[in-house]
Amino acid sequence: MSRLTDANIAIAYEIIGRYPRPKSALIPILHLAQEQDGYVAEDAMKHIAELVGVTPAEVFGTASFYEMFKFEPVGKYLLNICGTMSCALMGAEELMHHAEKRLGIKAGSTTPDGLITLEHAECQAACTEAPCLQVNYRYRFKMTPADLDTLIDDLAAGKLSDEIPSHGVLATVRQRIPAERGVGAVAPEKVNESPEWLDGKSAL
Amino acid sequence: MSTTESTPDQVETEVVIDPNAVSLTINGKTVAARKGELIIAAADRTSDFIPRFCYHPRMKPVGMCRQCLVEVEGPRGPMMVVSCMTPVAEGQVVHTETEQVKKAQEGILELLLANHPLDCPVCDKGGECPLQDQAFSHGPGESRYVEEKRHYEKPIAISDLVFLDRERCILCDRCTRFASEVAGDPLISFTHRGNNTQVLTFPDEPFASYFSGNTVQICPVGALTAKPYRFKARPWDLEETESTCTSCSVGCSTVIQSSRDQVLRFQGHDNDGANWGWLCDRGRFNFESINSDDRFTTPLVKEDASLVPTSWAKALEVAARTIRLAMSSQGANSVAILGGARLANEDARAWAMLASKLGITLHDAQLDDGLSTEVFNLPQATINDATSATTVILLGPDLKEELPVLYLRLRDAATKNRTRIIEFTTKASGLTRYAWKSLNYEPGAQVAAVNAALNDPEIAGQMRKGNVVVVLGRANLAESSDFTAQAYNAIAAAYPAVTVLPVLRRGNIRGAAAAGLTAGDNARNILTAASEGHIECLILLGADPLSDVPDLDLARRALASARNVIAVDTFPTASTLRADVVLPAAAYAERGGTTTNLEGHVLPLSQKITARGTSRPDWMIATELAEQLGADIGVESLNDLTAKDATPQVQQALSVAGSSAPERNSYDLRLVVSRKMYDNAVSTVTSPSLAHLSIGAGIYLNPRDIERLGASVGKDVKVSTSSKSVILTLHADETVLKGTAWVPFNQPGTDIRELLNADDLIVDVRVENLS
């Protein structure tokens, strides 16, 4: 949809400043773009390419590896229902079936009001709490169809907006690293002294 | 011409004293290798072939395909290693044909073929396909896979010239590595990595690299195919011969492939001294022009103001009569020859012999668009000298646009070697990103820029570190070449040991110069003489002054005032329309001989197909004209024209006129006119696949200048000198130096040459909004 806003460009430059090479900042800035639009837009990828000095094809090549980056608009809430072994044994299929019926959409699509995108997910590493799901990567454990109904009602009513920000927002608190603590754009060949953890025999 | 790699003999004789020599055993045979060399490269010098897909000797290894697994004996017994990623070691024992290795190779091939569509019967690569060949030689013979194969839309166009079939792709990383590592255009990348890894461009950003055709050549399967060759032939129907590309003067080794007497493809051939196997897309795909229907196929003579077909006998007679009449009435100085850089050495020599026999001294193979051929007399450097130099100074055109493969070589040197590039330029060039210093100058201010650089302690320190090669050529067609010559002299005066790589771009300009078809700034004198009515007969040897001479008005007046024009050419051009006699010449691949590249290396040109219609090689035309004129030049066959050129006089500096750039009004913009790879060149516009790739006429200004003028990008503006004006579309380009204007040369649309005047040292233009 769009390029980064001025406010986000400022954040992007701050992120770039943390690394010796601008292109190391690629993934954090992709998160920033996803936070801005809810997904990673084509124009945003072009803009990121300009900011970190690579081609848009390289940005896309890197970004498309990651399941959590979306390249099409998704709903405000991304509902990932785990379907791997433990969850499958504990009723994940029934849960998914219920979700599809309740929302009136198939897994992989978004409700017409743009509120919820429903997705199958592989193991979410909460097998003891099966069946589990994630809403914008926030866990919900031991879910029953009734729990799911409550969850969807709460999401629709906006009751959870404090706990669960809209899709793309990883955390409500942004990490800020003061400029003097960032590594900065140091060319590796200009670093003469050895890194601290390899500092001579004293380290052994 | 040097050939690939050092020969094993050399290595063996040095083995005793060379600390980099390594000896290893491959399948029981002792092999001499160099430290750091890969097992697969060492094995390539033996008779034992290790199958491979991703490994390419001109690119960094990645170990993607795993096909080259071999066993290396170690302390814990034999171990399977990837031979394209494992360097040789002293005493290493390698086995490439054990049962274990065989099993691994078969397993890998079975995996690679699991998703491969096996549509070989309809695949362009079938018959020359490493996957097909190695499936036969090293594969298991049958597959255990019964599952549905991967499906993708096929094929998709990833550029105007290249199609991608993702189903056939085995993800070897050759094309993507080429794009980022060799061409520096990483416009294709692996995407959706994982189960669906596929090579793709960014949506709506095509793989518009000048070197995209190379990816087709190095693709080890039929995943990448080139539009000009798709479904044109089967490899077993192709005949081939080695030749040299003459699209520019780099001298890339090529293979001409033809079928049924029609050229169907050019492939790059690895030449260590020149192109390393790469070609630019213009050189690779302009074979289409040979097959163009626009070609001259028969001689033409002017009758009642139009050119009508005639016989060779008649045409030669008319041509000879024209020359004879001119000579007898006005003397030899009323006959002039323009062109010759398109010709083979032998052709150029025949014409030079004819000219000398007749006493014609007015001849020039350049069209006032290069530098004086004195540059060939300066202390010379080869391409390999430049790529191994400590410092390379660029004082010439954008190599990526004009001599693209030389750009690849210098880019490689700047990114991998210790070579540092100091560039003098008016706007960002292809090499600016890789240059150690990119120094901007305004047209006419080269000398000042060079002197400032030479006085810079950091640059002076760098230049004292080792050898310095100056890449010298004509950067700007809208300024006098005298400034470049002066700038070179300044460098040579300060560093007398510098050597020069002359980058005059015309295919065989160096051969034409060696044969004696050039002399200084003659083209301008010839055109001036013609415009004043002093030329009775103007002979054009593949030259098109009306399209190529920077001073268009001068060319027009010259062609209009020359009493008679004889054109020897392959294609109708603006200038041949004006001709009284047209003699059709055999095109590239239709005649043999040799060509001389920018380094002065004499390289082979091969005839692969029969000349079109009744067209003849240029040397034959010269010989027959000589016979008609009773001026025997003693040539009966191509063999009589073998090189006997004298070694040129060595000179340390170029002759200069000492001109200095005039002051300018601060409102004016200094004009820079330079070439793009795709323009209105005959071989480009007559190749259907390339014809539409030109960027088109336009004027490019720095955004700050545009703001100052209050103009808007994309709109037409009036560009004027004190005497003339043209209308051009305005574009913004941040890399154009503030206070200058850049206009691409010879593009479709408005001709900037309307504003150029051969006598102007500098062209200042005023840009104004229309209405």
Chai-1 contact restraints between the chains, C-beta under 6 A:
chainA,res_idxA,chainB,res_idxB,connection_type,confidence,min_distance_angstrom,max_distance_angstrom,comment,restraint_id
A,E42,B,P203,contact,1.0,0.0,6.0,A-B,restraint_1
A,T55,B,P186,contact,1.0,0.0,6.0,A-B,restraint_2
A,T55,B,L187,contact,1.0,0.0,6.0,A-B,restraint_3
A,P56,B,F202,contact,1.0,0.0,6.0,A-B,restraint_4
A,P56,B,E205,contact,1.0,0.0,6.0,A-B,restraint_5
A,A57,B,L187,contact,1.0,0.0,6.0,A-B,restraint_6
A,A57,B,I188,contact,1.0,0.0,6.0,A-B,restraint_7
A,A57,B,S189,contact,1.0,0.0,6.0,A-B,restraint_8
A,A57,B,T201,contact,1.0,0.0,6.0,A-B,restraint_9
A,A57,B,F202,contact,1.0,0.0,6.0,A-B,restraint_10
A,E58,B,P186,contact,1.0,0.0,6.0,A-B,restraint_11
A,E58,B,S189,contact,1.0,0.0,6.0,A-B,restraint_12
A,F60,B,T191,contact,1.0,0.0,6.0,A-B,restraint_13
A,F60,B,F202,contact,1.0,0.0,6.0,A-B,restraint_14
A,G61,B,S189,contact,1.0,0.0,6.0,A-B,restraint_15
A,G61,B,F190,contact,1.0,0.0,6.0,A-B,restraint_16
A,G61,B,T191,contact,1.0,0.0,6.0,A-B,restraint_17
A,S64,B,T191,contact,1.0,0.0,6.0,A-B,restraint_18
A,S64,B,H192,contact,1.0,0.0,6.0,A-B,restraint_19
A,F65,B,R193,contact,1.0,0.0,6.0,A-B,restraint_20
